[in-house]
Amino acid sequence: MGSLVSVEQLPADFDRWDEVLALIIRAFAAMDGVIAPPSSAHRLTVENLRDKARQETGFAALKDGRTVGCVFVLERADDFYIGKLAVEPDFQGQGIARQLMQAVEDLARNRGKPAIELQTRIELTGNHAAFARLGFRETERTAHKGYDRPTSITMRKVIS
């Protein structure tokens, strides 16, 4: 096995947004034609990713200096909301998402938050199972605007 993956909080002067955007687009590409409505990843730009990082905490998974995963978390009153968890397709299944989620849990614990929460699309049953293995439990199903059926599942993990 090659070198290990390190997870680091994105610094304030981070400037590799084009790399992160490309990673998210590649990681979310498998959802195209599978989920409805389409992923909000398609609306991301370097500029709005940079803005997102000003309001949220970002983490990158690095291997040999290359960004192979990322996650963004928004601090809320009672928890952290996880958004845009992405792992480079060639690196999926190697525990990188688990490492990124551990960084989120550590941040939540350090900030005194009792839980972390995320949403996953109803069609992505593999994601539901993966998040369940990480200790998340379904709390509700919601519909995107204009849909008369649930399109997302909210999952929450209580941390000690």
MARBA-3410 file (N, C-alpha, C, O; in Angstrom, 1 decimal):
160
0.8,-1.2,0.0,0.0,0.0,0.0,0.9,1.2,0.0,2.0,1.2,0.6 ~ 0.5,2.3,-0.7,1.2,3.5,-0.8,1.2,4.3,0.5,0.9,3.8,1.6 ~ 1.5,5.6,0.3,1.6,6.4,1.5,0.2,6.6,2.1,-0.8,6.5,1.4 ~ 0.2,7.0,3.4,-1.1,7.2,4.0,-1.8,8.5,3.6,-1.2,9.4,3.1 ~ -3.1,8.5,3.9,-3.9,9.7,3.6,-3.9,10.5,4.9,-4.2,10.0,6.0
-3.7,11.8,4.8,-3.8,12.7,6.0,-5.0,13.6,5.8,-5.3,14.0,4.7 ~ -5.7,13.9,6.9,-6.9,14.8,6.8,-6.5,16.1,7.6,-6.0,16.0,8.7 ~ -6.7,17.2,6.9,-6.3,18.5,7.4,-7.5,19.5,7.3,-8.2,19.5,6.3 ~ -7.6,20.3,8.3,-8.6,21.4,8.1,-8.1,22.4,7.1,-6.9,22.7,7.1 ~ -8.9,22.9,6.2,-8.5,23.8,5.2,-8.1,25.1,5.9,-8.8,25.7,6.7
-6.9,25.6,5.6,-6.4,26.9,6.2,-7.2,28.1,5.5,-7.7,28.0,4.4 ~ -7.1,29.2,6.2,-7.8,30.4,5.7,-7.3,30.9,4.4,-8.0,31.4,3.5 ~ -6.0,30.6,4.1,-5.4,31.0,2.8,-5.4,29.9,1.8,-4.6,30.0,0.8 ~ -6.2,28.9,2.0,-6.3,27.8,1.0,-6.6,28.4,-0.4,-7.4,29.3,-0.5 ~ -5.9,27.9,-1.4,-6.1,28.5,-2.8,-6.2,27.4,-3.9,-6.0,27.7,-5.0
-6.5,26.2,-3.5,-6.6,25.1,-4.5,-8.1,24.8,-4.8,-8.4,23.6,-4.9 ~ -8.9,25.8,-4.9,-10.3,25.6,-5.0,-10.7,24.9,-6.3,-11.7,24.1,-6.4 ~ -9.9,25.1,-7.4,-10.2,24.4,-8.7,-10.0,22.9,-8.5,-10.8,22.2,-9.1 ~ -9.0,22.5,-7.7,-8.8,21.1,-7.5,-9.9,20.5,-6.7,-10.4,19.4,-7.0 ~ -10.4,21.2,-5.7,-11.5,20.7,-4.8,-12.8,20.6,-5.7,-13.5,19.6,-5.6
-13.1,21.6,-6.5,-14.3,21.6,-7.3,-14.2,20.4,-8.3,-15.2,19.7,-8.4 ~ -13.1,20.2,-8.9,-13.0,19.1,-9.9,-13.2,17.7,-9.2,-13.8,16.8,-9.7 ~ -12.7,17.6,-7.9,-12.8,16.4,-7.1,-14.3,16.2,-6.9,-14.8,15.1,-7.0 ~ -15.0,17.2,-6.4,-16.5,17.1,-6.1,-17.2,16.7,-7.3,-18.1,15.8,-7.3 ~ -17.0,17.3,-8.5,-17.7,17.0,-9.7,-17.4,15.5,-10.1,-18.4,14.8,-10.5
-16.2,15.0,-10.0,-15.9,13.6,-10.3,-16.6,12.7,-9.3,-17.1,11.7,-9.7 ~ -16.5,13.0,-8.0,-17.1,12.2,-7.0,-18.6,12.1,-7.2,-19.2,11.0,-6.9 ~ -19.3,13.2,-7.6,-20.7,13.2,-7.7,-21.2,12.8,-9.0,-22.5,12.6,-9.2 ~ -20.4,12.6,-10.0,-20.8,12.2,-11.4,-21.6,10.9,-11.4,-22.5,10.8,-12.3 ~ -21.3,10.0,-10.5,-22.0,8.7,-10.6,-23.5,8.9,-10.2,-24.3,8.0,-10.5
-23.9,10.0,-9.6,-25.3,10.3,-9.3,-26.1,10.8,-10.5,-27.3,10.8,-10.5 ~ -25.4,11.3,-11.5,-26.1,11.9,-12.7,-27.0,10.8,-13.3,-26.6,9.7,-13.6 ~ -28.3,11.2,-13.5,-29.2,10.3,-14.1,-29.8,9.3,-13.1,-30.6,8.5,-13.4 ~ -29.3,9.3,-11.8,-29.8,8.4,-10.8,-30.7,9.1,-9.8,-31.7,8.6,-9.4 ~ -30.3,10.4,-9.4,-31.1,11.1,-8.4,-31.9,12.2,-9.1,-31.5,12.8,-10.1
-33.0,12.5,-8.5,-33.8,13.6,-9.0,-34.3,14.4,-7.7,-34.8,13.7,-6.8 ~ -34.2,15.7,-7.7,-33.5,16.5,-8.7,-32.0,16.3,-8.8,-31.4,15.7,-7.9 ~ -31.3,16.8,-9.8,-29.9,16.7,-9.9,-29.2,17.3,-8.8,-29.7,18.2,-8.1 ~ -28.0,16.8,-8.5,-27.1,17.3,-7.4,-26.8,18.8,-7.5,-26.6,19.3,-8.6 ~ -26.8,19.4,-6.3,-26.4,20.8,-6.3,-24.9,21.0,-6.6,-24.4,22.1,-6.8
-24.2,19.9,-6.6,-22.7,20.0,-7.0,-22.6,20.6,-8.4,-21.6,21.2,-8.6 ~ -23.6,20.4,-9.2,-23.5,21.0,-10.6,-23.5,22.5,-10.6,-23.1,23.2,-11.5 ~ -24.0,23.1,-9.5,-24.1,24.6,-9.4,-22.8,25.2,-8.7,-22.7,26.4,-8.6 ~ -21.9,24.3,-8.2,-20.7,24.8,-7.5,-19.8,25.5,-8.5,-19.6,25.0,-9.7 ~ -19.1,26.5,-8.1,-18.1,27.2,-8.8,-16.9,27.4,-7.8,-17.1,27.2,-6.6
-15.8,27.8,-8.3,-14.6,28.1,-7.5,-15.0,29.2,-6.5,-14.7,29.2,-5.3 ~ -15.8,30.2,-7.0,-16.1,31.4,-6.2,-17.1,30.9,-5.1,-16.9,31.3,-3.9 ~ -18.1,30.1,-5.4,-19.1,29.8,-4.3,-18.5,28.7,-3.3,-18.9,28.6,-2.2 ~ -17.5,28.0,-3.8,-16.8,27.1,-2.9,-16.0,27.9,-1.9,-16.0,27.6,-0.7 ~ -15.3,28.9,-2.4,-14.5,29.8,-1.5,-15.5,30.4,-0.5,-15.1,30.5,0.7
-16.6,30.9,-0.9,-17.6,31.5,0.0,-18.1,30.5,1.0,-18.2,30.8,2.2 ~ -18.4,29.3,0.6,-18.8,28.2,1.5,-17.8,28.0,2.6,-18.1,27.8,3.7 ~ -16.5,28.0,2.2,-15.4,27.8,3.2,-15.3,28.9,4.2,-14.8,28.7,5.3 ~ -15.8,30.1,3.8,-15.8,31.2,4.8,-16.8,31.0,5.9,-16.7,31.5,7.0 ~ -17.9,30.4,5.5,-19.1,30.2,6.4,-19.0,28.8,7.1,-19.6,28.6,8.2
-18.3,27.9,6.6,-18.2,26.5,7.1,-16.8,26.1,7.3,-15.9,26.9,7.0 ~ -16.6,25.0,7.9,-15.3,24.4,8.1,-15.1,23.3,7.1,-15.9,22.4,6.9 ~ -13.9,23.4,6.4,-13.6,22.4,5.4,-12.5,21.6,5.8,-11.6,22.0,6.5 ~ -12.5,20.3,5.4,-11.4,19.4,5.6,-11.0,18.8,4.3,-11.9,18.5,3.4 ~ -9.7,18.5,4.1,-9.3,17.9,2.9,-8.5,16.6,3.3,-7.8,16.6,4.3
-8.7,15.6,2.5,-7.9,14.4,2.6,-6.8,14.4,1.6,-7.1,14.6,0.4 ~ -5.6,14.3,2.0,-4.4,14.5,1.1,-3.6,13.2,1.0,-3.3,12.5,2.1 ~ -3.2,12.8,-0.2,-2.3,11.7,-0.4,-1.3,12.2,-1.4,-1.6,12.6,-2.5 ~ 0.0,12.1,-0.9,1.1,12.5,-1.8,0.9,14.0,-2.3,1.2,14.3,-3.4 ~ 0.3,14.8,-1.4,0.1,16.2,-1.8,-1.2,16.5,-2.7,-1.5,17.6,-3.0
-1.8,15.4,-3.1,-3.0,15.5,-3.9,-4.3,15.5,-3.1,-4.4,14.7,-2.1 ~ -5.3,16.3,-3.4,-6.5,16.3,-2.6,-7.4,15.1,-3.2,-7.8,15.1,-4.3 ~ -7.6,14.1,-2.3,-8.4,12.9,-2.7,-9.7,12.8,-2.1,-10.5,11.9,-2.3 ~ -10.0,13.8,-1.2,-11.3,13.8,-0.5,-11.5,15.1,0.2,-10.6,15.9,0.5 ~ -12.8,15.5,0.4,-13.1,16.7,1.2,-14.5,16.6,1.8,-15.3,15.7,1.5
-14.7,17.4,2.8,-16.0,17.5,3.4,-16.1,19.0,4.0,-15.1,19.6,4.4 ~ -17.4,19.5,3.9,-17.6,20.8,4.5,-18.7,20.6,5.6,-19.6,19.9,5.4 ~ -18.5,21.4,6.7,-19.5,21.3,7.8,-19.9,22.7,8.3,-19.0,23.6,8.4 ~ -21.1,22.8,8.5,-21.7,24.1,9.0,-22.1,23.9,10.5,-22.8,23.0,10.8 ~ -21.5,24.8,11.3,-21.9,24.8,12.7,-23.2,25.4,12.9,-23.5,26.5,12.4
-24.1,24.7,13.6,-25.5,25.2,13.9,-25.6,25.2,15.4,-24.7,24.8,16.1 ~ -26.8,25.6,15.9,-26.9,25.8,17.4,-26.7,24.5,18.1,-26.0,24.5,19.1 ~ -27.2,23.4,17.6,-27.2,22.1,18.3,-26.3,21.0,17.7,-26.2,19.9,18.3 ~ -25.7,21.3,16.6,-25.0,20.2,15.9,-24.1,20.8,14.8,-24.0,22.1,14.6 ~ -23.5,20.0,14.0,-22.8,20.3,12.8,-23.5,19.6,11.6,-23.9,18.5,11.7
-23.8,20.4,10.6,-24.4,19.8,9.4,-23.3,19.5,8.3,-22.5,20.4,8.0 ~ -23.3,18.3,7.9,-22.2,17.9,6.9,-22.8,18.0,5.5,-23.9,17.6,5.2 ~ -22.0,18.7,4.7,-22.3,18.8,3.3,-21.1,18.5,2.4,-20.0,18.8,2.7 ~ -21.4,18.1,1.2,-20.4,17.9,0.2,-19.2,17.0,0.6,-18.1,17.4,0.5 ~ -19.6,15.9,1.2,-18.6,14.8,1.4,-18.2,14.2,0.1,-19.1,13.7,-0.6
-17.0,14.2,-0.3,-16.6,13.7,-1.6,-15.3,13.0,-1.5,-14.3,13.5,-0.8 ~ -15.1,11.9,-2.2,-13.9,11.1,-2.3,-13.6,10.8,-3.7,-14.5,10.4,-4.5 ~ -12.4,11.1,-4.2,-12.0,10.8,-5.6,-12.4,9.3,-5.9,-12.1,8.4,-5.2 ~ -13.1,9.1,-7.1,-13.6,7.8,-7.4,-12.6,6.7,-7.3,-12.9,5.6,-6.8 ~ -11.3,6.9,-7.7,-10.3,5.9,-7.7,-9.9,5.5,-6.3,-9.2,4.5,-6.1
-10.3,6.4,-5.3,-9.8,6.2,-3.9,-11.0,5.7,-3.0,-10.8,5.6,-1.8 ~ -12.2,5.6,-3.6,-13.3,5.2,-2.8,-13.2,3.8,-2.3,-12.5,2.9,-2.9 ~ -13.7,3.5,-1.1,-13.6,2.2,-0.5,-12.3,1.9,0.3,-12.0,0.8,0.7 ~ -11.6,3.0,0.5,-10.3,2.9,1.2,-10.3,3.5,2.6,-9.3,3.7,3.3 ~ -11.5,3.9,3.1,-11.7,4.5,4.4,-11.4,6.0,4.5,-11.4,6.5,5.6
-11.3,6.6,3.3,-11.1,8.1,3.3,-12.3,8.8,3.9,-12.1,9.8,4.7 ~ -13.5,8.5,3.5,-14.7,9.1,4.0,-14.8,8.9,5.5,-15.2,9.9,6.2 ~ -14.4,7.7,6.0,-14.5,7.5,7.4,-13.5,8.4,8.1,-13.8,8.9,9.2 ~ -12.3,8.7,7.6,-11.3,9.6,8.2,-11.9,11.0,8.2,-11.7,11.7,9.2 ~ -12.5,11.4,7.1,-13.1,12.8,7.0,-14.2,12.9,8.0,-14.2,14.0,8.7
-15.0,11.9,8.2,-16.1,12.0,9.1,-15.6,12.0,10.6,-16.2,12.6,11.5 ~ -14.4,11.3,10.8,-13.8,11.3,12.1,-13.4,12.7,12.5,-13.5,13.2,13.6 ~ -12.8,13.4,11.5,-12.4,14.8,11.7,-13.6,15.7,12.0,-13.5,16.6,12.9 ~ -14.7,15.5,11.4,-15.9,16.2,11.7,-16.4,15.9,13.1,-16.7,16.8,13.9 ~ -16.4,14.6,13.5,-16.8,14.3,14.9,-15.9,14.9,15.9,-16.4,15.4,16.9
-14.6,14.9,15.6,-13.6,15.5,16.6,-13.9,17.0,16.7,-13.9,17.5,17.8 ~ -14.2,17.7,15.6,-14.5,19.1,15.6,-15.8,19.3,16.5,-15.8,20.2,17.3 ~ -16.8,18.5,16.2,-18.1,18.7,16.9,-17.9,18.5,18.4,-18.4,19.2,19.3 ~ -17.1,17.4,18.8,-16.8,17.1,20.2,-16.1,18.3,20.8,-16.4,18.7,21.9 ~ -15.1,18.8,20.1,-14.3,19.9,20.6,-15.1,21.2,20.8,-14.8,22.0,21.7
-16.2,21.4,20.0,-17.0,22.6,20.1,-18.2,22.3,21.0,-19.1,23.2,21.1 ~ -18.3,21.1,21.6,-19.4,20.8,22.5,-20.7,20.5,21.9,-21.8,20.7,22.5 ~ -20.7,20.1,20.6,-22.0,19.7,19.9,-22.2,18.2,20.2,-21.3,17.4,20.0 ~ -23.5,17.9,20.5,-23.8,16.5,20.8,-24.1,15.6,19.6,-24.2,14.4,19.7 ~ -24.2,16.2,18.4,-24.5,15.4,17.2,-24.0,16.1,15.9,-23.7,17.2,15.8
-24.0,15.2,14.9,-23.7,15.6,13.5,-24.8,15.1,12.6,-25.4,14.0,12.9 ~ -25.1,15.9,11.6,-26.3,15.5,10.8,-25.9,15.7,9.3,-25.1,16.5,8.9 ~ -26.6,14.9,8.4,-26.4,15.0,7.0,-27.7,14.6,6.3,-28.6,14.1,6.9 ~ -27.7,14.9,5.0,-28.8,14.4,4.2,-28.2,13.7,3.0,-27.1,14.0,2.5 ~ -28.8,12.6,2.6,-28.4,11.8,1.5,-29.7,11.6,0.6,-30.8,11.5,1.1
-29.5,11.4,-0.6,-30.6,11.2,-1.5,-31.2,9.8,-1.3,-30.6,8.8,-1.0 ~ -32.5,9.8,-1.5,-33.3,8.6,-1.3,-32.8,7.4,-2.2,-32.9,6.3,-1.8 ~ -32.4,7.7,-3.4,-32.0,6.7,-4.4,-30.6,6.1,-4.0,-30.3,5.0,-4.5 ~ -29.8,6.7,-3.2,-28.5,6.3,-3.0,-28.4,5.3,-1.8,-27.8,5.7,-0.7 ~ -28.9,4.2,-2.0,-29.0,3.2,-0.9,-27.7,2.7,-0.3,-27.5,2.4,0.8
-26.7,2.7,-1.2,-25.3,2.4,-0.7,-24.8,3.4,0.3,-24.1,3.1,1.2 ~ -25.1,4.7,0.0,-24.7,5.8,1.0,-25.5,5.6,2.3,-24.9,5.8,3.4 ~ -26.8,5.2,2.3,-27.5,5.0,3.5,-26.8,3.9,4.3,-26.6,4.1,5.5 ~ -26.4,2.9,3.7,-25.8,1.7,4.4,-24.4,2.2,5.0,-24.1,1.8,6.1 ~ -23.7,2.9,4.1,-22.3,3.4,4.6,-22.5,4.3,5.8,-21.7,4.2,6.8
-23.4,5.2,5.8,-23.6,6.2,6.9,-24.1,5.4,8.1,-23.7,5.7,9.2 ~ -24.9,4.4,7.9,-25.4,3.6,9.0,-24.2,2.9,9.7,-24.2,2.8,10.9 ~ -23.3,2.4,8.9,-22.1,1.7,9.5,-21.3,2.7,10.3,-20.5,2.3,11.2 ~ -21.3,4.0,10.0,-20.6,5.0,10.7,-21.4,5.5,11.9,-20.9,6.4,12.7 ~ -22.6,4.9,12.2,-23.3,5.3,13.4,-24.5,6.2,13.2,-25.1,6.7,14.1
-24.8,6.6,11.9,-25.9,7.5,11.6,-27.2,6.7,11.6,-27.2,5.6,11.2 ~ -28.3,7.4,12.0,-29.6,6.8,12.0,-30.5,7.8,11.3,-30.4,9.0,11.4 ~ -31.5,7.2,10.5,-32.4,8.1,9.8,-33.4,8.7,10.8,-33.9,8.1,11.7 ~ -33.6,10.1,10.6,-34.5,10.8,11.4,-35.7,11.3,10.7,-36.8,11.5,11.2 ~ -35.6,11.6,9.3,-36.7,12.0,8.6,-36.5,11.9,7.1,-35.3,11.8,6.6
-37.6,12.0,6.3,-37.5,12.0,4.9,-38.2,13.3,4.4,-39.3,13.6,4.9 ~ -37.6,14.0,3.5,-38.1,15.3,3.0,-38.1,15.3,1.5,-37.4,14.5,0.9 ~ -38.9,16.2,1.0,-39.0,16.4,-0.5,-38.4,17.7,-0.9,-38.6,18.7,-0.2 ~ -37.6,17.7,-2.0,-37.2,18.9,-2.6,-38.4,19.7,-3.2,-39.4,19.1,-3.5 ~ -38.3,21.0,-3.2,-39.3,21.8,-3.8,-39.8,21.3,-5.1,-39.0,21.0,-6.0
-41.1,21.2,-5.3,-41.7,20.7,-6.6,-41.8,19.2,-6.7,-42.3,18.7,-7.7 ~ -41.4,18.4,-5.6,-41.5,17.0,-5.7,-42.6,16.5,-4.7,-42.7,17.1,-3.6 ~ -43.4,15.6,-5.1,-44.5,15.1,-4.2,-44.2,13.8,-3.5,-45.0,13.1,-3.0 ~ -42.9,13.5,-3.6,-42.4,12.3,-2.9,-41.1,12.6,-2.2,-40.4,13.6,-2.6 ~ -40.7,11.9,-1.2,-39.5,12.1,-0.5,-38.3,12.0,-1.5,-38.2,11.1,-2.3
-37.4,12.9,-1.4,-36.2,12.9,-2.3,-34.9,12.8,-1.4,-33.8,12.4,-2.0 ~ -35.0,13.1,-0.1,-33.8,13.1,0.7,-34.1,12.4,2.1,-35.3,12.4,2.5 ~ -33.1,11.8,2.6,-33.2,11.2,3.9,-32.2,12.0,4.8,-31.0,12.2,4.5 ~ -32.7,12.4,6.0,-31.9,13.1,7.0,-31.4,12.0,7.9,-32.1,11.2,8.4 ~ -30.1,12.0,8.2,-29.5,11.0,9.1,-28.7,11.8,10.1,-28.0,12.8,9.8
-28.7,11.3,11.3,-28.1,12.0,12.5,-27.3,11.0,13.3,-27.6,9.8,13.4 ~ -26.1,11.5,13.8,-25.3,10.7,14.7,-25.1,11.4,16.0,-24.6,12.5,16.0 ~ -25.5,10.8,17.1,-25.2,11.4,18.4,-23.8,11.0,18.8,-23.5,9.8,18.7 ~ -23.0,11.9,19.2,-21.6,11.7,19.6,-21.5,11.9,21.1,-22.1,12.7,21.7 ~ -20.6,11.1,21.6,-20.4,11.1,23.1,-19.4,12.2,23.5,-19.2,12.4,24.7
END
